[in-house]
């Protein structure tokens, strides 16, 4: 799954650590999400979407192969 997480985080000037704090996850989790090594659980995807004021499908989408 691809995502726009890094783009959205950068637009707000947040570090991975700052985003992690707001989402109540580790910085490593944020890094894994941004690099596509980890797909979020549905509750985490909803928290991310809510934090950025966006729909889940505007942040996460199928990887283009």
mmCIF file of the N, C-alpha and C atoms, coordinates in Angstrom:
data_MODEL
# 
_entry.id   MODEL 
# 
loop_
_atom_site.group_PDB 
_atom_site.id 
_atom_site.type_symbol 
_atom_site.label_atom_id 
_atom_site.label_alt_id 
_atom_site.label_comp_id 
_atom_site.label_asym_id 
_atom_site.label_entity_id 
_atom_site.label_seq_id 
_atom_site.pdbx_PDB_ins_code 
_atom_site.Cartn_x 
_atom_site.Cartn_y 
_atom_site.Cartn_z 
_atom_site.occupancy 
_atom_site.B_iso_or_equiv 
_atom_site.pdbx_formal_charge 
_atom_site.auth_seq_id 
_atom_site.auth_comp_id 
_atom_site.auth_asym_id 
_atom_site.auth_atom_id 
_atom_site.pdbx_PDB_model_num 
ATOM 1   N N  . UNK A 1 1  ? 0.840   -1.164 0.000   1.00 0.00 ? 1  UNK A N  1 
ATOM 2   C CA . UNK A 1 1  ? 0.000   0.000  0.000   1.00 0.00 ? 1  UNK A CA 1 
ATOM 3   C C  . UNK A 1 1  ? 0.892   1.235  0.000   1.00 0.00 ? 1  UNK A C  1 
ATOM 4   N N  . UNK A 1 2  ? 0.557   2.186  -0.836  1.00 0.00 ? 2  UNK A N  1 
ATOM 5   C CA . UNK A 1 2  ? 1.270   3.461  -0.870  1.00 0.00 ? 2  UNK A CA 1 
ATOM 6   C C  . UNK A 1 2  ? 0.512   4.468  -0.016  1.00 0.00 ? 2  UNK A C  1 
ATOM 7   N N  . UNK A 1 3  ? 1.177   5.572  0.302   1.00 0.00 ? 3  UNK A N  1 
ATOM 8   C CA . UNK A 1 3  ? 0.506   6.581  1.115   1.00 0.00 ? 3  UNK A CA 1 
ATOM 9   C C  . UNK A 1 3  ? 1.150   7.952  0.930   1.00 0.00 ? 3  UNK A C  1 
ATOM 10  N N  . UNK A 1 4  ? 0.449   8.955  1.411   1.00 0.00 ? 4  UNK A N  1 
ATOM 11  C CA . UNK A 1 4  ? 0.906   10.345 1.356   1.00 0.00 ? 4  UNK A CA 1 
ATOM 12  C C  . UNK A 1 4  ? 1.321   10.846 2.735   1.00 0.00 ? 4  UNK A C  1 
ATOM 13  N N  . UNK A 1 5  ? 1.607   9.936  3.642   1.00 0.00 ? 5  UNK A N  1 
ATOM 14  C CA . UNK A 1 5  ? 1.860   10.313 5.026   1.00 0.00 ? 5  UNK A CA 1 
ATOM 15  C C  . UNK A 1 5  ? 3.043   11.272 5.168   1.00 0.00 ? 5  UNK A C  1 
ATOM 16  N N  . UNK A 1 6  ? 4.155   10.971 4.515   1.00 0.00 ? 6  UNK A N  1 
ATOM 17  C CA . UNK A 1 6  ? 5.330   11.847 4.618   1.00 0.00 ? 6  UNK A CA 1 
ATOM 18  C C  . UNK A 1 6  ? 5.009   13.240 4.070   1.00 0.00 ? 6  UNK A C  1 
ATOM 19  N N  . UNK A 1 7  ? 4.329   13.281 2.943   1.00 0.00 ? 7  UNK A N  1 
ATOM 20  C CA . UNK A 1 7  ? 3.955   14.564 2.330   1.00 0.00 ? 7  UNK A CA 1 
ATOM 21  C C  . UNK A 1 7  ? 3.086   15.388 3.278   1.00 0.00 ? 7  UNK A C  1 
ATOM 22  N N  . UNK A 1 8  ? 2.101   14.747 3.893   1.00 0.00 ? 8  UNK A N  1 
ATOM 23  C CA . UNK A 1 8  ? 1.212   15.460 4.813   1.00 0.00 ? 8  UNK A CA 1 
ATOM 24  C C  . UNK A 1 8  ? 1.953   15.908 6.067   1.00 0.00 ? 8  UNK A C  1 
ATOM 25  N N  . UNK A 1 9  ? 2.823   15.053 6.574   1.00 0.00 ? 9  UNK A N  1 
ATOM 26  C CA . UNK A 1 9  ? 3.613   15.397 7.766   1.00 0.00 ? 9  UNK A CA 1 
ATOM 27  C C  . UNK A 1 9  ? 4.544   16.563 7.469   1.00 0.00 ? 9  UNK A C  1 
ATOM 28  N N  . UNK A 1 10 ? 5.243   16.482 6.334   1.00 0.00 ? 10 UNK A N  1 
ATOM 29  C CA . UNK A 1 10 ? 6.171   17.555 5.956   1.00 0.00 ? 10 UNK A CA 1 
ATOM 30  C C  . UNK A 1 10 ? 5.451   18.893 5.776   1.00 0.00 ? 10 UNK A C  1 
ATOM 31  N N  . UNK A 1 11 ? 4.243   18.852 5.215   1.00 0.00 ? 11 UNK A N  1 
ATOM 32  C CA . UNK A 1 11 ? 3.482   20.082 4.978   1.00 0.00 ? 11 UNK A CA 1 
ATOM 33  C C  . UNK A 1 11 ? 3.165   20.800 6.292   1.00 0.00 ? 11 UNK A C  1 
ATOM 34  N N  . UNK A 1 12 ? 3.113   20.051 7.379   1.00 0.00 ? 12 UNK A N  1 
ATOM 35  C CA . UNK A 1 12 ? 2.836   20.647 8.685   1.00 0.00 ? 12 UNK A CA 1 
ATOM 36  C C  . UNK A 1 12 ? 4.103   20.919 9.484   1.00 0.00 ? 12 UNK A C  1 
ATOM 37  N N  . UNK A 1 13 ? 5.252   20.548 8.920   1.00 0.00 ? 13 UNK A N  1 
ATOM 38  C CA . UNK A 1 13 ? 6.521   20.802 9.587   1.00 0.00 ? 13 UNK A CA 1 
ATOM 39  C C  . UNK A 1 13 ? 6.762   19.907 10.792  1.00 0.00 ? 13 UNK A C  1 
ATOM 40  N N  . UNK A 1 14 ? 6.123   18.734 10.814  1.00 0.00 ? 14 UNK A N  1 
ATOM 41  C CA . UNK A 1 14 ? 6.269   17.816 11.933  1.00 0.00 ? 14 UNK A CA 1 
ATOM 42  C C  . UNK A 1 14 ? 7.381   16.820 11.669  1.00 0.00 ? 14 UNK A C  1 
ATOM 43  N N  . UNK A 1 15 ? 8.098   16.462 12.708  1.00 0.00 ? 15 UNK A N  1 
ATOM 44  C CA . UNK A 1 15 ? 9.058   15.365 12.619  1.00 0.00 ? 15 UNK A CA 1 
ATOM 45  C C  . UNK A 1 15 ? 8.287   14.049 12.745  1.00 0.00 ? 15 UNK A C  1 
ATOM 46  N N  . UNK A 1 16 ? 8.954   12.960 12.451  1.00 0.00 ? 16 UNK A N  1 
ATOM 47  C CA . UNK A 1 16 ? 8.321   11.655 12.646  1.00 0.00 ? 16 UNK A CA 1 
ATOM 48  C C  . UNK A 1 16 ? 7.965   11.459 14.115  1.00 0.00 ? 16 UNK A C  1 
ATOM 49  N N  . UNK A 1 17 ? 8.835   11.924 14.992  1.00 0.00 ? 17 UNK A N  1 
ATOM 50  C CA . UNK A 1 17 ? 8.568   11.803 16.423  1.00 0.00 ? 17 UNK A CA 1 
ATOM 51  C C  . UNK A 1 17 ? 7.348   12.582 16.866  1.00 0.00 ? 17 UNK A C  1 
ATOM 52  N N  . UNK A 1 18 ? 7.187   13.788 16.323  1.00 0.00 ? 18 UNK A N  1 
ATOM 53  C CA . UNK A 1 18 ? 6.025   14.599 16.680  1.00 0.00 ? 18 UNK A CA 1 
ATOM 54  C C  . UNK A 1 18 ? 4.731   13.946 16.200  1.00 0.00 ? 18 UNK A C  1 
ATOM 55  N N  . UNK A 1 19 ? 4.752   13.419 14.987  1.00 0.00 ? 19 UNK A N  1 
ATOM 56  C CA . UNK A 1 19 ? 3.575   12.723 14.477  1.00 0.00 ? 19 UNK A CA 1 
ATOM 57  C C  . UNK A 1 19 ? 3.297   11.483 15.318  1.00 0.00 ? 19 UNK A C  1 
ATOM 58  N N  . UNK A 1 20 ? 4.334   10.758 15.658  1.00 0.00 ? 20 UNK A N  1 
ATOM 59  C CA . UNK A 1 20 ? 4.176   9.550  16.468  1.00 0.00 ? 20 UNK A CA 1 
ATOM 60  C C  . UNK A 1 20 ? 3.512   9.876  17.804  1.00 0.00 ? 20 UNK A C  1 
ATOM 61  N N  . UNK A 1 21 ? 3.934   10.964 18.429  1.00 0.00 ? 21 UNK A N  1 
ATOM 62  C CA . UNK A 1 21 ? 3.334   11.365 19.708  1.00 0.00 ? 21 UNK A CA 1 
ATOM 63  C C  . UNK A 1 21 ? 1.846   11.629 19.552  1.00 0.00 ? 21 UNK A C  1 
ATOM 64  N N  . UNK A 1 22 ? 1.479   12.335 18.504  1.00 0.00 ? 22 UNK A N  1 
ATOM 65  C CA . UNK A 1 22 ? 0.070   12.669 18.294  1.00 0.00 ? 22 UNK A CA 1 
ATOM 66  C C  . UNK A 1 22 ? -0.768  11.429 18.014  1.00 0.00 ? 22 UNK A C  1 
ATOM 67  N N  . UNK A 1 23 ? -0.159  10.428 17.376  1.00 0.00 ? 23 UNK A N  1 
ATOM 68  C CA . UNK A 1 23 ? -0.880  9.196  17.050  1.00 0.00 ? 23 UNK A CA 1 
ATOM 69  C C  . UNK A 1 23 ? -0.755  8.135  18.144  1.00 0.00 ? 23 UNK A C  1 
ATOM 70  N N  . UNK A 1 24 ? 0.082   8.407  19.137  1.00 0.00 ? 24 UNK A N  1 
ATOM 71  C CA . UNK A 1 24 ? 0.342   7.473  20.236  1.00 0.00 ? 24 UNK A CA 1 
ATOM 72  C C  . UNK A 1 24 ? 0.922   6.151  19.724  1.00 0.00 ? 24 UNK A C  1 
ATOM 73  N N  . UNK A 1 25 ? 1.903   6.287  18.816  1.00 0.00 ? 25 UNK A N  1 
ATOM 74  C CA . UNK A 1 25 ? 2.670   5.150  18.309  1.00 0.00 ? 25 UNK A CA 1 
ATOM 75  C C  . UNK A 1 25 ? 4.143   5.510  18.393  1.00 0.00 ? 25 UNK A C  1 
ATOM 76  N N  . UNK A 1 26 ? 5.020   4.579  18.080  1.00 0.00 ? 26 UNK A N  1 
ATOM 77  C CA . UNK A 1 26 ? 6.450   4.868  18.104  1.00 0.00 ? 26 UNK A CA 1 
ATOM 78  C C  . UNK A 1 26 ? 6.883   5.585  16.821  1.00 0.00 ? 26 UNK A C  1 
ATOM 79  N N  . UNK A 1 27 ? 8.022   6.256  16.897  1.00 0.00 ? 27 UNK A N  1 
ATOM 80  C CA . UNK A 1 27 ? 8.583   6.897  15.711  1.00 0.00 ? 27 UNK A CA 1 
ATOM 81  C C  . UNK A 1 27 ? 8.895   5.844  14.667  1.00 0.00 ? 27 UNK A C  1 
ATOM 82  N N  . UNK A 1 28 ? 9.304   4.664  15.103  1.00 0.00 ? 28 UNK A N  1 
ATOM 83  C CA . UNK A 1 28 ? 9.607   3.571  14.180  1.00 0.00 ? 28 UNK A CA 1 
ATOM 84  C C  . UNK A 1 28 ? 8.366   3.146  13.403  1.00 0.00 ? 28 UNK A C  1 
ATOM 85  N N  . UNK A 1 29 ? 7.214   3.190  14.049  1.00 0.00 ? 29 UNK A N  1 
ATOM 86  C CA . UNK A 1 29 ? 5.966   2.860  13.361  1.00 0.00 ? 29 UNK A CA 1 
ATOM 87  C C  . UNK A 1 29 ? 5.677   3.881  12.274  1.00 0.00 ? 29 UNK A C  1 
ATOM 88  N N  . UNK A 1 30 ? 5.859   5.155  12.580  1.00 0.00 ? 30 UNK A N  1 
ATOM 89  C CA . UNK A 1 30 ? 5.643   6.198  11.574  1.00 0.00 ? 30 UNK A CA 1 
ATOM 90  C C  . UNK A 1 30 ? 6.600   5.989  10.401  1.00 0.00 ? 30 UNK A C  1 
ATOM 91  N N  . UNK A 1 31 ? 7.863   5.695  10.697  1.00 0.00 ? 31 UNK A N  1 
ATOM 92  C CA . UNK A 1 31 ? 8.835   5.450  9.629   1.00 0.00 ? 31 UNK A CA 1 
ATOM 93  C C  . UNK A 1 31 ? 8.415   4.254  8.781   1.00 0.00 ? 31 UNK A C  1 
ATOM 94  N N  . UNK A 1 32 ? 7.983   3.182  9.408   1.00 0.00 ? 32 UNK A N  1 
ATOM 95  C CA . UNK A 1 32 ? 7.561   1.984  8.676   1.00 0.00 ? 32 UNK A CA 1 
ATOM 96  C C  . UNK A 1 32 ? 6.331   2.269  7.820   1.00 0.00 ? 32 UNK A C  1 
ATOM 97  N N  . UNK A 1 33 ? 5.416   3.084  8.318   1.00 0.00 ? 33 UNK A N  1 
ATOM 98  C CA . UNK A 1 33 ? 4.242   3.463  7.527   1.00 0.00 ? 33 UNK A CA 1 
ATOM 99  C C  . UNK A 1 33 ? 4.668   4.278  6.305   1.00 0.00 ? 33 UNK A C  1 
ATOM 100 N N  . UNK A 1 34 ? 5.520   5.272  6.530   1.00 0.00 ? 34 UNK A N  1 
ATOM 101 C CA . UNK A 1 34 ? 5.936   6.156  5.437   1.00 0.00 ? 34 UNK A CA 1 
ATOM 102 C C  . UNK A 1 34 ? 6.693   5.406  4.348   1.00 0.00 ? 34 UNK A C  1 
ATOM 103 N N  . UNK A 1 35 ? 7.460   4.418  4.722   1.00 0.00 ? 35 UNK A N  1 
ATOM 104 C CA . UNK A 1 35 ? 8.268   3.677  3.745   1.00 0.00 ? 35 UNK A CA 1 
ATOM 105 C C  . UNK A 1 35 ? 7.535   2.472  3.165   1.00 0.00 ? 35 UNK A C  1 
ATOM 106 N N  . UNK A 1 36 ? 6.292   2.265  3.595   1.00 0.00 ? 36 UNK A N  1 
ATOM 107 C CA . UNK A 1 36 ? 5.499   1.170  3.053   1.00 0.00 ? 36 UNK A CA 1 
ATOM 108 C C  . UNK A 1 36 ? 5.852   -0.200 3.596   1.00 0.00 ? 36 UNK A C  1 
ATOM 109 N N  . UNK A 1 37 ? 6.612   -0.240 4.673   1.00 0.00 ? 37 UNK A N  1 
ATOM 110 C CA . UNK A 1 37 ? 6.984   -1.523 5.275   1.00 0.00 ? 37 UNK A CA 1 
ATOM 111 C C  . UNK A 1 37 ? 5.881   -2.062 6.178   1.00 0.00 ? 37 UNK A C  1 
ATOM 112 N N  . UNK A 1 38 ? 4.921   -1.216 6.498   1.00 0.00 ? 38 UNK A N  1 
ATOM 113 C CA . UNK A 1 38 ? 3.867   -1.567 7.428   1.00 0.00 ? 38 UNK A CA 1 
ATOM 114 C C  . UNK A 1 38 ? 2.582   -0.891 6.973   1.00 0.00 ? 38 UNK A C  1 
ATOM 115 N N  . UNK A 1 39 ? 1.481   -1.641 6.958   1.00 0.00 ? 39 UNK A N  1 
ATOM 116 C CA . UNK A 1 39 ? 0.169   -1.066 6.675   1.00 0.00 ? 39 UNK A CA 1 
ATOM 117 C C  . UNK A 1 39 ? -0.533  -0.835 8.004   1.00 0.00 ? 39 UNK A C  1 
ATOM 118 N N  . UNK A 1 40 ? -1.197  0.304  8.152   1.00 0.00 ? 40 UNK A N  1 
ATOM 119 C CA . UNK A 1 40 ? -1.823  0.603  9.442   1.00 0.00 ? 40 UNK A CA 1 
ATOM 120 C C  . UNK A 1 40 ? -3.037  -0.281 9.706   1.00 0.00 ? 40 UNK A C  1 
ATOM 121 N N  . UNK A 1 41 ? -3.306  -0.506 10.977  1.00 0.00 ? 41 UNK A N  1 
ATOM 122 C CA . UNK A 1 41 ? -4.568  -1.136 11.348  1.00 0.00 ? 41 UNK A CA 1 
ATOM 123 C C  . UNK A 1 41 ? -5.682  -0.149 10.992  1.00 0.00 ? 41 UNK A C  1 
ATOM 124 N N  . UNK A 1 42 ? -6.887  -0.627 10.918  1.00 0.00 ? 42 UNK A N  1 
ATOM 125 C CA . UNK A 1 42 ? -8.000  0.261  10.599  1.00 0.00 ? 42 UNK A CA 1 
ATOM 126 C C  . UNK A 1 42 ? -8.170  1.363  11.650  1.00 0.00 ? 42 UNK A C  1 
ATOM 127 N N  . UNK A 1 43 ? -8.094  1.048  12.949  1.00 0.00 ? 43 UNK A N  1 
ATOM 128 C CA . UNK A 1 43 ? -8.196  2.140  13.933  1.00 0.00 ? 43 UNK A CA 1 
ATOM 129 C C  . UNK A 1 43 ? -7.092  3.195  13.771  1.00 0.00 ? 43 UNK A C  1 
ATOM 130 N N  . UNK A 1 44 ? -5.866  2.752  13.471  1.00 0.00 ? 44 UNK A N  1 
ATOM 131 C CA . UNK A 1 44 ? -4.779  3.708  13.271  1.00 0.00 ? 44 UNK A CA 1 
ATOM 132 C C  . UNK A 1 44 ? -5.010  4.526  12.007  1.00 0.00 ? 44 UNK A C  1 
ATOM 133 N N  . UNK A 1 45 ? -5.484  3.900  10.955  1.00 0.00 ? 45 UNK A N  1 
ATOM 134 C CA . UNK A 1 45 ? -5.777  4.629  9.711   1.00 0.00 ? 45 UNK A CA 1 
ATOM 135 C C  . UNK A 1 45 ? -6.825  5.707  9.965   1.00 0.00 ? 45 UNK A C  1 
ATOM 136 N N  . UNK A 1 46 ? -7.837  5.395  10.762  1.00 0.00 ? 46 UNK A N  1 
ATOM 137 C CA . UNK A 1 46 ? -8.851  6.398  11.104  1.00 0.00 ? 46 UNK A CA 1 
ATOM 138 C C  . UNK A 1 46 ? -8.254  7.539  11.918  1.00 0.00 ? 46 UNK A C  1 
ATOM 139 N N  . UNK A 1 47 ? -7.365  7.237  12.866  1.00 0.00 ? 47 UNK A N  1 
ATOM 140 C CA . UNK A 1 47 ? -6.714  8.293  13.660  1.00 0.00 ? 47 UNK A CA 1 
ATOM 141 C C  . UNK A 1 47 ? -5.872  9.201  12.772  1.00 0.00 ? 47 UNK A C  1 
ATOM 142 N N  . UNK A 1 48 ? -5.148  8.597  11.835  1.00 0.00 ? 48 UNK A N  1 
ATOM 143 C CA . UNK A 1 48 ? -4.316  9.379  10.909  1.00 0.00 ? 48 UNK A CA 1 
ATOM 144 C C  . UNK A 1 48 ? -5.193  10.289 10.060  1.00 0.00 ? 48 UNK A C  1 
ATOM 145 N N  . UNK A 1 49 ? -6.251  9.730  9.485   1.00 0.00 ? 49 UNK A N  1 
ATOM 146 C CA . UNK A 1 49 ? -7.151  10.516 8.639   1.00 0.00 ? 49 UNK A CA 1 
ATOM 147 C C  . UNK A 1 49 ? -7.773  11.656 9.430   1.00 0.00 ? 49 UNK A C  1 
ATOM 148 N N  . UNK A 1 50 ? -8.197  11.374 10.648  1.00 0.00 ? 50 UNK A N  1 
ATOM 149 C CA . UNK A 1 50 ? -8.807  12.403 11.490  1.00 0.00 ? 50 UNK A CA 1 
ATOM 150 C C  . UNK A 1 50 ? -7.805  13.518 11.807  1.00 0.00 ? 50 UNK A C  1 
ATOM 151 N N  . UNK A 1 51 ? -6.581  13.138 12.126  1.00 0.00 ? 51 UNK A N  1 
ATOM 152 C CA . UNK A 1 51 ? -5.548  14.117 12.448  1.00 0.00 ? 51 UNK A CA 1 
ATOM 153 C C  . UNK A 1 51 ? -5.287  15.070 11.282  1.00 0.00 ? 51 UNK A C  1 
ATOM 154 N N  . UNK A 1 52 ? -5.287  14.536 10.065  1.00 0.00 ? 52 UNK A N  1 
ATOM 155 C CA . UNK A 1 52 ? -5.015  15.358 8.890   1.00 0.00 ? 52 UNK A CA 1 
ATOM 156 C C  . UNK A 1 52 ? -6.278  15.915 8.249   1.00 0.00 ? 52 UNK A C  1 
ATOM 157 N N  . UNK A 1 53 ? -7.439  15.610 8.806   1.00 0.00 ? 53 UNK A N  1 
ATOM 158 C CA . UNK A 1 53 ? -8.691  16.130 8.253   1.00 0.00 ? 53 UNK A CA 1 
ATOM 159 C C  . UNK A 1 53 ? -8.945  15.628 6.844   1.00 0.00 ? 53 UNK A C  1 
ATOM 160 N N  . UNK A 1 54 ? -8.647  14.361 6.623   1.00 0.00 ? 54 UNK A N  1 
ATOM 161 C CA . UNK A 1 54 ? -8.785  13.784 5.281   1.00 0.00 ? 54 UNK A CA 1 
ATOM 162 C C  . UNK A 1 54 ? -9.478  12.430 5.367   1.00 0.00 ? 54 UNK A C  1 
ATOM 163 N N  . UNK A 1 55 ? -9.877  11.915 4.224   1.00 0.00 ? 55 UNK A N  1 
ATOM 164 C CA . UNK A 1 55 ? -10.435 10.568 4.159   1.00 0.00 ? 55 UNK A CA 1 
ATOM 165 C C  . UNK A 1 55 ? -9.280  9.570  4.112   1.00 0.00 ? 55 UNK A C  1 
ATOM 166 N N  . UNK A 1 56 ? -9.510  8.387  4.653   1.00 0.00 ? 56 UNK A N  1 
ATOM 167 C CA . UNK A 1 56 ? -8.486  7.352  4.623   1.00 0.00 ? 56 UNK A CA 1 
ATOM 168 C C  . UNK A 1 56 ? -8.001  7.121  3.195   1.00 0.00 ? 56 UNK A C  1 
ATOM 169 N N  . UNK A 1 57 ? -8.934  7.040  2.254   1.00 0.00 ? 57 UNK A N  1 
ATOM 170 C CA . UNK A 1 57 ? -8.555  6.743  0.867   1.00 0.00 ? 57 UNK A CA 1 
ATOM 171 C C  . UNK A 1 57 ? -7.807  7.892  0.189   1.00 0.00 ? 57 UNK A C  1 
ATOM 172 N N  . UNK A 1 58 ? -7.799  9.081  0.807   1.00 0.00 ? 58 UNK A N  1 
ATOM 173 C CA . UNK A 1 58 ? -6.994  10.177 0.281   1.00 0.00 ? 58 UNK A CA 1 
ATOM 174 C C  . UNK A 1 58 ? -5.552  10.114 0.790   1.00 0.00 ? 58 UNK A C  1 
ATOM 175 N N  . UNK A 1 59 ? -5.315  9.272  1.793   1.00 0.00 ? 59 UNK A N  1 
ATOM 176 C CA . UNK A 1 59 ? -3.980  9.130  2.368   1.00 0.00 ? 59 UNK A CA 1 
ATOM 177 C C  . UNK A 1 59 ? -3.350  7.800  1.972   1.00 0.00 ? 59 UNK A C  1 
ATOM 178 N N  . UNK A 1 60 ? -4.144  6.734  2.018   1.00 0.00 ? 60 UNK A N  1 
ATOM 179 C CA . UNK A 1 60 ? -3.654  5.377  1.713   1.00 0.00 ? 60 UNK A CA 1 
ATOM 180 C C  . UNK A 1 60 ? -4.343  4.869  0.452   1.00 0.00 ? 60 UNK A C  1 
ATOM 181 N N  . UNK A 1 61 ? -3.557  4.233  -0.421  1.00 0.00 ? 61 UNK A N  1 
ATOM 182 C CA . UNK A 1 61 ? -4.121  3.725  -1.676  1.00 0.00 ? 61 UNK A CA 1 
ATOM 183 C C  . UNK A 1 61 ? -3.290  2.549  -2.151  1.00 0.00 ? 61 UNK A C  1 
ATOM 184 N N  . UNK A 1 62 ? -3.877  1.707  -3.001  1.00 0.00 ? 62 UNK A N  1 
ATOM 185 C CA . UNK A 1 62 ? -3.154  0.520  -3.488  1.00 0.00 ? 62 UNK A CA 1 
ATOM 186 C C  . UNK A 1 62 ? -1.870  0.905  -4.204  1.00 0.00 ? 62 UNK A C  1 
ATOM 187 N N  . UNK A 1 63 ? -0.851  0.107  -3.996  1.00 0.00 ? 63 UNK A N  1 
ATOM 188 C CA . UNK A 1 63 ? 0.430   0.334  -4.673  1.00 0.00 ? 63 UNK A CA 1 
ATOM 189 C C  . UNK A 1 63 ? 0.279   0.052  -6.154  1.00 0.00 ? 63 UNK A C  1 
ATOM 190 N N  . UNK A 1 64 ? 0.895   0.865  -6.965  1.00 0.00 ? 64 UNK A N  1 
ATOM 191 C CA . UNK A 1 64 ? 0.892   0.669  -8.402  1.00 0.00 ? 64 UNK A CA 1 
ATOM 192 C C  . UNK A 1 64 ? 2.001   -0.323 -8.739  1.00 0.00 ? 64 UNK A C  1 
ATOM 193 N N  . UNK A 1 65 ? 1.633   -1.412 -9.384  1.00 0.00 ? 65 UNK A N  1 
ATOM 194 C CA . UNK A 1 65 ? 2.643   -2.424 -9.716  1.00 0.00 ? 65 UNK A CA 1 
ATOM 195 C C  . UNK A 1 65 ? 2.961   -2.438 -11.178 1.00 0.00 ? 65 UNK A C  1 
# 
